[in-house]
Amino acid sequence: MGPRRGSIFSNIFKISLVELHRMIIRKITEGYVIQTYDTELGRFVSQEFIAGGHCEYEDVNGERVGSAEMGDPEPYLPFEMVPPATSTVDPPRNN
């Protein structure tokens, strides 16, 4: 017995339904960055991000979406900042 008629369409339709429900969400968190500079070394030695309480959510087109779109409970990702390994101070920019 050969493949059923319409089976290719059915598979394409199923994939399309999955793609319709997929959404890329950007979580925008207000907060502060604290950078620590060592004058003896002449470079920044650490930095950390202190998250504020306010977050906004948007899709890839910049349209607002609700946090509920991410699921319940909302997934958590720590704010890990990469320590500056060999960064130095750039000279001031003349605008």
N, C-alpha and C positions, 0 to 999 in steps of 0.2 A: 504494500500500500504506500503510495507516495505522500508527500507533504500535503496538508490540508490547504485549500484555497484560503487566502486572506491571512495566513499565519505570519507572513512578513509584515503586512500592515499592522497586525496586532502587536508584534514586537516593537515596531517603530512607535506605535501609539503609546505603549507602556513606557518606553524611554522618554517620550515627549512629556508624559504626565509627571515623571520624576523630575525632569528638568524644570517644569513649571513651578514646582514646589521648592526648588532650590533657590536660596537667596544669599548673597554676600552682604554681610552687615558690618559696618564700621562703627566701633564703639569709641566715642570721643570723650575722654575724661579730663576735666579741669584739674589743675594741681600746680605744684611747684617743683622746680629742679634746684637742688642745692649742689653746687660744685665747690670743692675745696682745693685751693691753690697753695702750693708750698714755694715760698720765695727762695729758699735755699736751693731747692732742686730746679727751680725755674719752670715748673709744670704743674698741671692739675693732677692731683693724686687720688681723688675720688669724686663720685657724684651719686646722687640718689634722687628718686622721684617720690614726692609726697602727694598722694592722690587726694583730691578734694571730694566732696560728696556729690557733685553734680556730674551726670553723664548724659550724653545725647547719642542717639543711634540714627544711622542713615544708611541708605543703600548706595551702590556704586555710582548712582546718578546724583547723589546729594539730597535725595528726597528723605524726609524724616520717616522713620519706622518706629514701632514700639519695641520696648525691650522684651516683651512677651514673645516676639518672633524668634528669639534665641532659645526659648524653651523654659521650662520650669522644673527645677530651679535653674537660674541663669548660670551658664558655665563661668568658671573663674580662671583667669590667667594672671599670675603674679607680674608686677611691674618690675622686671629685672633690667637694670641699666648696666651696660658693659663698662667696666672700669677703664678709665683712660690709661693706656699702657705707656705711650711715649708722647702724649700731646704736649705741645708747647703753646705759648701765647702768640697769636698772630698779631702783627703790627696793626695799629688803628687804621681803619679805612677812611680815606678822604672822599666824601660824597660830593 
